[in-house]
Amino acid sequence: MIDERFLTHRLRSTSTAGILTGVVAVLLFGWRYLNERVWSWDLFAIAATFIAVKLALMAYYHFTD
């Protein structure tokens, strides 16, 4: 049996991992741009996707709650 605590821990860990991955992508993109003057389009795509999904979900939860 899976209890409610397991699902809560899974939700928290997935959320934290997603946020941390997005923040690391943004920071690494900035680091590469500032130090090497290189636009890393793959990191930009990851960072932009993270920001777009986060803002879209925040808006969705705000208007449907």
Backbone as CSV, one residue per row, in Angstrom:
resi,resn,N_x,N_y,N_z,CA_x,CA_y,CA_z,C_x,C_y,C_z
1,MET,0.832,-1.185,0.000,0.000,0.000,0.000,0.876,1.249,0.000
2,ILE,0.456,2.215,-0.760,1.133,3.507,-0.802,0.308,4.483,0.030
3,ASP,0.956,5.067,1.009,0.201,6.000,1.846,0.397,7.442,1.372
4,GLU,-0.319,8.320,1.997,-0.350,9.727,1.592,0.995,10.421,1.795
5,ARG,1.730,10.013,2.819,3.032,10.634,3.067,3.997,10.377,1.915
6,PHE,3.967,9.163,1.355,4.833,8.834,0.232,4.525,9.734,-0.957
7,LEU,3.250,9.918,-1.255,2.865,10.767,-2.382,3.250,12.222,-2.151
8,THR,3.126,12.689,-0.920,3.528,14.057,-0.595,5.029,14.230,-0.754
9,HIS,5.800,13.257,-0.283,7.259,13.339,-0.422,7.671,13.283,-1.887
10,ARG,6.996,12.472,-2.673,7.303,12.376,-4.093,6.986,13.702,-4.793
11,LEU,5.881,14.328,-4.440,5.509,15.614,-5.023,6.537,16.686,-4.677
12,ARG,6.929,16.751,-3.415,7.914,17.743,-2.988,9.265,17.528,-3.661
13,SER,9.713,16.286,-3.713,11.034,16.027,-4.299,11.039,16.314,-5.796
14,THR,9.962,15.984,-6.493,9.882,16.269,-7.922,9.844,17.771,-8.167
15,SER,9.096,18.490,-7.371,9.024,19.942,-7.512,10.380,20.589,-7.249
16,THR,11.035,20.174,-6.186,12.348,20.719,-5.856,13.365,20.404,-6.943
17,ALA,13.349,19.193,-7.453,14.282,18.811,-8.511,14.047,19.620,-9.779
18,GLY,12.799,19.843,-10.132,12.494,20.638,-11.318,12.933,22.082,-11.181
19,ILE,12.669,22.668,-10.032,13.066,24.055,-9.796,14.585,24.184,-9.793
20,LEU,15.257,23.276,-9.130,16.714,23.322,-9.069,17.329,23.143,-10.457
21,THR,16.780,22.257,-11.265,17.270,22.061,-12.625,17.106,23.328,-13.455
22,GLY,15.968,23.978,-13.344,15.746,25.228,-14.067,16.688,26.329,-13.629
23,VAL,16.897,26.457,-12.338,17.791,27.493,-11.816,19.230,27.232,-12.261
24,VAL,19.665,25.985,-12.221,21.020,25.647,-12.671,21.182,25.939,-14.156
25,ALA,20.173,25.653,-14.959,20.243,25.953,-16.391,20.360,27.451,-16.626
26,VAL,19.583,28.250,-15.899,19.658,29.706,-16.038,21.033,30.216,-15.616
27,LEU,21.535,29.749,-14.485,22.843,30.190,-14.002,23.969,29.773,-14.935
28,LEU,23.923,28.552,-15.441,24.953,28.080,-16.361,24.912,28.847,-17.677
29,PHE,23.696,29.154,-18.154,23.576,29.972,-19.356,24.213,31.343,-19.137
30,GLY,23.899,31.976,-18.010,24.480,33.279,-17.688,25.987,33.219,-17.540
31,TRP,26.487,32.181,-16.901,27.931,32.021,-16.714,28.644,31.892,-18.058
32,ARG,28.101,31.063,-18.933,28.731,30.892,-20.244,28.679,32.168,-21.061
33,TYR,27.599,32.917,-20.939,27.504,34.160,-21.697,28.462,35.218,-21.156
34,LEU,28.506,35.380,-19.842,29.338,36.427,-19.257,30.829,36.130,-19.366
35,ASN,31.228,34.876,-19.228,32.653,34.537,-19.226,33.198,34.172,-20.597
36,GLU,32.409,33.475,-21.399,32.904,32.997,-22.689,32.290,33.733,-23.872
37,ARG,31.302,34.591,-23.615,30.567,35.309,-24.663,29.977,34.357,-25.692
38,VAL,29.440,33.243,-25.189,28.831,32.226,-26.049,27.375,32.059,-25.645
39,TRP,26.478,32.114,-26.628,25.067,31.838,-26.367,24.854,30.331,-26.452
40,SER,24.555,29.703,-25.345,24.261,28.267,-25.331,22.765,28.097,-25.563
41,TRP,22.405,27.830,-26.796,20.990,27.770,-27.143,20.286,26.586,-26.488
42,ASP,21.002,25.505,-26.227,20.374,24.377,-25.542,20.010,24.744,-24.109
43,LEU,20.904,25.439,-23.403,20.593,25.881,-22.042,19.518,26.961,-22.044
44,PHE,19.543,27.819,-23.054,18.504,28.836,-23.171,17.137,28.192,-23.351
45,ALA,17.071,27.139,-24.168,15.799,26.446,-24.394,15.295,25.796,-23.106
46,ILE,16.182,25.196,-22.337,15.783,24.575,-21.062,15.301,25.646,-20.090
47,ALA,16.045,26.737,-19.988,15.669,27.813,-19.065,14.354,28.455,-19.481
48,ALA,14.170,28.703,-20.772,12.930,29.321,-21.252,11.734,28.401,-21.035
49,THR,11.926,27.118,-21.256,10.849,26.154,-21.009,10.472,26.129,-19.535
50,PHE,11.472,26.122,-18.661,11.219,26.129,-17.228,10.430,27.374,-16.820
51,ILE,10.856,28.527,-17.310,10.182,29.780,-16.946,8.761,29.816,-17.489
52,ALA,8.571,29.382,-18.732,7.240,29.404,-19.336,6.273,28.459,-18.624
53,VAL,6.736,27.270,-18.323,5.874,26.295,-17.639,5.550,26.772,-16.227
54,LYS,6.544,27.302,-15.521,6.322,27.775,-14.154,5.300,28.920,-14.134
55,LEU,5.450,29.897,-15.033,4.513,31.013,-15.061,3.123,30.579,-15.514
56,ALA,3.055,29.671,-16.486,1.753,29.184,-16.949,1.024,28.438,-15.838
57,LEU,1.726,27.608,-15.095,1.086,26.874,-14.003,0.685,27.806,-12.859
58,MET,1.505,28.808,-12.588,1.132,29.770,-11.544,-0.139,30.514,-11.934
59,ALA,-0.245,30.920,-13.182,-1.448,31.607,-13.650,-2.652,30.677,-13.624
60,TYR,-2.467,29.441,-14.073,-3.565,28.471,-14.086,-4.089,28.217,-12.670
61,TYR,-3.184,27.990,-11.721,-3.620,27.721,-10.347,-4.247,28.964,-9.718
62,HIS,-3.769,30.139,-10.084,-4.343,31.362,-9.531,-5.785,31.556,-10.000
63,PHE,-6.046,31.308,-11.285,-7.377,31.560,-11.824,-8.363,30.415,-11.605
64,THR,-7.892,29.222,-11.321,-8.794,28.092,-11.109,-8.984,27.760,-9.639
65,ASP,-8.279,28.417,-8.764,-8.398,28.099,-7.334,-9.512,28.901,-6.702
